[in-house]
Amino acid sequence: MACLSAATTVSPSKVIRPQSWFGPSTTVKTLRYIVAAGFWCAAALNAAAVEAREMSGVRMPEVVSVAGEELRLNGIGVRKRLFSKVYVVGLYLERPTTDAWAAITTDETRRIVLVMLRDVSRKDFVQAVENGVKRNSGPVMPALRARLDLLKRALPALKKGNVLDIMYLPGRGTLVRGQGREMWISGKDFADALLSVWLGPKPVDEDLKRQLLGG
């Protein structure tokens, strides 16, 4: 697994240390990569030269490379529930936009990364995803159901500091990575339904939607 090199600039004393997907032997150096959501990249970016945005102690680089495509941080925000911060999420697009519909429907490489700020049970997280898809993609739920069930079975419980990486590649589908698990799910329609959880007409959090669109 390659990485987002800006993670090497993150100080563990200043950010939440992500818990390992790979077991107790994971080193602090590895954790530094994970906190910025390490994943494949064409080449390591120069950490000293890459600007990053910080939210609730989590830093995300402005530019990353995915499967040969340069993606830019469209927005970063915090999902809140009542008075509690649940996770930081960043949205990466090939072409930044303030238009939710364009972000969802454009057939280009994109990436969503979530860094957990507190523990969330598997049941609660799965239910939140299911509800978000239903609210925004109800008419096409029959076509999505089998793939959504596949995703739900694969999603783990998430602990404070864990990272969930969701990446869409045109022609290949959606790659979901987290807690040592990896799954491909086919279909642009599924990728759009998943992004609609955050950017759809009935998003999980209106303030978060605004933040992800650069507001």
HUJOGI-V886742 format. One record per backbone hydrogen bond with DSSP energy under -1.0 kcal/mol. NH is the residue of the N-H (numbers start at 1). CO is the residue of the C=O. E is the energy in kcal/mol with one decimal. If there is no record, write none. Layout:
BEGIN
{{NH	CO	E} {NH	CO	E}}
END
This chain:
BEGIN
{{7	4	-2.1} {8	5	-2.1} {9	6	-1.8} {10	7	-1.6} {14	11	-2.1} {15	11	-1.3} {26	23	-1.6} {31	27	-2.2} {32	28	-2.0} {33	29	-1.2} {34	30	-2.0} {35	31	-2.4} {37	34	-3.1} {49	46	-1.1} {50	46	-1.2} {53	60	-2.8} {55	58	-2.4} {58	55	-1.9} {60	53	-2.8} {62	51	-3.0} {64	71	-2.3} {66	69	-3.0} {69	66	-2.5} {71	64	-3.0} {72	93	-3.3} {73	62	-2.7} {74	91	-2.8} {75	91	-1.1} {77	89	-2.4} {79	87	-2.9} {81	84	-2.9} {84	81	-2.2} {86	79	-3.4} {88	115	-2.6} {89	77	-2.6} {90	113	-2.3} {91	75	-2.4} {92	111	-3.1} {93	72	-2.3} {103	99	-2.2} {104	100	-2.1} {105	101	-2.6} {106	102	-2.1} {108	106	-1.8} {110	168	-1.7} {111	92	-2.1} {112	166	-3.3} {113	90	-2.1} {114	164	-2.8} {115	88	-2.8} {116	162	-2.7} {117	86	-2.9} {118	86	-1.1} {120	158	-3.4} {125	121	-2.4} {126	122	-2.7} {127	123	-2.1} {128	124	-2.0} {129	125	-2.2} {130	126	-2.6} {131	127	-2.8} {132	128	-2.2} {133	129	-2.4} {134	130	-2.5} {135	131	-2.5} {136	132	-1.4} {137	133	-2.6} {140	137	-1.2} {141	138	-1.7} {144	140	-1.3} {145	141	-2.3} {148	144	-2.7} {149	145	-2.6} {150	146	-1.6} {151	147	-2.2} {152	148	-2.6} {153	149	-2.1} {154	150	-1.2} {155	151	-1.9} {158	120	-2.4} {161	116	-2.2} {162	159	-2.7} {164	114	-2.4} {165	177	-2.9} {166	112	-3.2} {167	175	-2.8} {168	110	-2.4} {169	173	-2.7} {172	169	-2.3} {173	169	-2.4} {174	185	-3.2} {175	167	-3.5} {176	183	-2.8} {177	165	-2.9} {178	181	-2.1} {181	178	-2.0} {183	176	-2.0} {185	174	-2.4} {191	187	-1.6} {192	188	-2.5} {193	189	-2.0} {194	190	-2.3} {195	191	-2.2} {196	192	-1.9} {197	194	-1.1} {198	195	-1.4} {199	195	-2.2} {200	196	-2.1} {204	197	-2.4} {209	205	-2.3} {210	206	-2.2} {211	207	-2.1} {212	208	-2.5} {213	209	-1.4} {214	211	-1.6} {215	210	-3.1}}
END
